[in-house]
Amino acid sequence: MIHRLKFSIDIQAEKSTIWKTLWDDNSYRDWASVFFEGSYAVSDDWKEGSTVHFLAPDQSGIYSIIEKHTPNHIIHFKHIGNVVEGKEQPIDEETKKWSGATEIYTLIDGKDANTLTVEIDVMDEHLEFMTDKLPLALEKIKNNCS
């Protein structure tokens, strides 16, 4: 079963600074290490319709499509399938259980701070892990914006 988790954090920084902290390669690697040390993301251009590989150091992970991207406002990923040794794998029965799950990052203007919200679809077996780790990642993003 898939659950939708939603987390938010207020950050006293310009939206462009927050966005750069989210998606710049070095800072992404820093905050994503909360989930798995050495994690990184690869995309040709980070534009709508392009593919992103979210990978561990051994080049395993998942691939996703960017469904919507308005810089400094929203990026919406639709997770498709697994990556093994840097290669996208065919969709199998196990992958079908989560293929199509989404992960959405939104920045909303605030008076004293901007609010970063993350909505993510999570399978039962990852629910506790993501509930624990995502707030830590948001704190790391916030600290890296100051």
Buried (B, 14 or more C-beta within 10 A) or exposed (E): EBEEBEBEBEBEBEBEBBBBBBBEEEBBBBBBBBBBEEBBBBBEEEEEEEEBBBBBEEBBBBBBBBBEBEBBBBBBBBBBBBBEEEEBBEEEEEBEEBBEBBBBBBBBEEEEBBBBBBBBBBEEEBBEEBEEBBBEBBEBBBEBBE
